[in-house]
Amino acid sequence: VQLQAFGGGLVQPGGSLRLSCAASGTIFSINHMRWYRQAPGKQRELVAAITSSGSTNYVGSVTGRFTISRDGAKNAVYLQMNSLKPEDTAVYYCNADIRTTFTGTFWGQGTQVTVSS
């Protein structure tokens, strides 16, 4: 099983980006899917999470600006980021609890998001 994230880039403050992450391989089911981020010199933090039924949670600093969603048919999770701020600059990672031949938590490679004028 692999998770591949993409969609990062350079954006001006106030701009928007949409991150995508797709799981591939032998997948029987996916439970929770999440986005984390890690800024330089800081610990990795959970940004948003979504359950298999669509319930969502966000860290307070992104509430109202970021939206997490998923597409079960595509084994994908998305993060729509609006009203971006310089403090959103970080490497963003996707993460999912996947039942394959075993059940485990898988990570995608990071995608860089830079918010700067």
C-alpha positions as CSV (number, residue, x, y, z in Angstrom):
1,V,0.0,0.0,0.0
2,Q,1.2,3.5,-0.9
3,L,-0.1,7.0,-0.2
4,Q,0.9,9.7,-2.7
5,A,0.3,13.3,-1.9
6,F,0.5,16.2,-4.3
7,G,-0.8,19.7,-4.9
8,G,1.6,21.8,-2.8
9,G,3.3,24.9,-4.1
10,L,4.0,28.6,-3.5
11,V,1.0,30.8,-2.9
12,Q,0.5,34.4,-1.8
13,P,-1.2,35.2,1.6
14,G,-4.9,35.0,1.2
15,G,-4.6,32.5,-1.6
16,S,-5.9,28.9,-1.9
17,L,-4.4,25.5,-2.6
18,R,-6.0,22.0,-2.8
19,L,-3.9,19.1,-1.6
20,S,-4.7,15.6,-2.8
21,C,-3.6,12.2,-1.5
22,A,-4.5,8.8,-3.1
23,A,-3.9,5.4,-1.7
24,S,-3.0,2.5,-4.0
25,G,-2.3,-1.2,-3.6
26,T,-4.3,-4.0,-2.0
27,I,-6.9,-2.1,0.0
28,F,-9.9,-3.7,1.6
29,S,-11.1,-0.7,3.6
30,I,-9.9,2.7,4.8
31,N,-11.0,4.1,8.2
32,H,-9.6,7.5,9.4
33,M,-7.7,9.7,6.9
34,R,-5.7,12.7,8.1
35,W,-3.5,15.6,7.1
36,Y,-0.6,16.6,9.2
37,R,2.0,19.3,8.7
38,Q,5.4,20.1,10.0
39,A,6.9,23.6,9.9
40,P,10.7,24.1,10.1
41,G,11.8,23.7,13.7
42,K,8.4,22.5,14.9
43,Q,6.8,19.2,15.7
44,R,4.5,17.6,13.3
45,E,0.9,18.5,14.1
46,L,-2.5,17.1,13.1
47,V,-4.3,19.6,10.9
48,A,-7.5,17.7,10.0
49,A,-9.1,14.3,10.1
50,I,-12.1,12.6,8.5
51,T,-13.7,9.3,9.5
52,S,-15.1,6.7,7.1
53,S,-18.6,8.1,7.7
54,G,-17.4,11.7,6.9
55,S,-17.1,13.2,10.4
56,T,-14.4,15.8,10.5
57,N,-12.1,17.5,13.0
58,Y,-9.7,20.4,12.6
59,V,-7.0,22.0,14.6
60,G,-8.2,25.4,15.8
61,S,-5.8,27.5,13.7
62,V,-7.3,26.2,10.5
63,T,-11.0,26.0,11.4
64,G,-13.1,27.9,8.9
65,R,-10.3,28.1,6.4
66,F,-9.5,24.5,5.6
67,T,-11.8,21.7,4.5
68,I,-11.0,18.0,4.5
69,S,-13.0,15.6,2.3
70,R,-12.6,12.1,0.9
71,D,-13.6,10.1,-2.1
72,G,-14.2,6.4,-1.2
73,A,-14.2,5.2,-4.7
74,K,-10.8,6.7,-5.4
75,N,-9.3,5.9,-1.9
76,A,-8.4,9.6,-1.8
77,V,-8.4,12.4,0.7
78,Y,-8.3,16.1,0.0
79,L,-7.5,19.3,1.9
80,Q,-8.9,22.5,0.5
81,M,-7.0,25.4,2.0
82,N,-8.3,28.9,1.7
83,S,-7.3,32.2,3.2
84,L,-3.8,30.9,3.5
85,K,-1.4,32.6,6.0
86,P,2.4,32.6,6.2
87,E,2.1,30.5,9.3
88,D,0.5,27.7,7.2
89,T,3.9,27.2,5.5
90,A,5.0,23.6,6.2
91,V,5.4,20.2,4.7
92,Y,2.0,18.6,4.6
93,Y,1.6,14.8,5.0
94,C,-1.4,12.6,4.5
95,N,-2.0,9.6,6.7
96,A,-4.6,6.8,6.7
97,D,-5.6,3.7,8.7
98,I,-5.9,1.0,6.0
99,R,-7.0,-2.6,6.1
100,T,-4.9,-4.5,3.6
101,T,-3.5,-7.9,4.3
102,F,-3.1,-6.5,7.8
103,T,-4.4,-3.2,9.4
104,G,-2.0,-0.4,9.8
105,T,-1.4,3.3,9.6
106,F,0.3,4.5,6.4
107,W,2.0,7.8,5.5
108,G,2.4,9.6,2.3
109,Q,5.4,11.6,1.3
110,G,5.3,15.2,2.2
111,T,4.2,18.0,-0.1
112,Q,5.6,21.5,0.5
113,V,3.2,24.4,1.0
114,T,4.8,27.9,1.1
115,V,2.7,31.0,1.8
116,S,4.7,34.1,1.0
117,S,4.4,37.4,-0.9
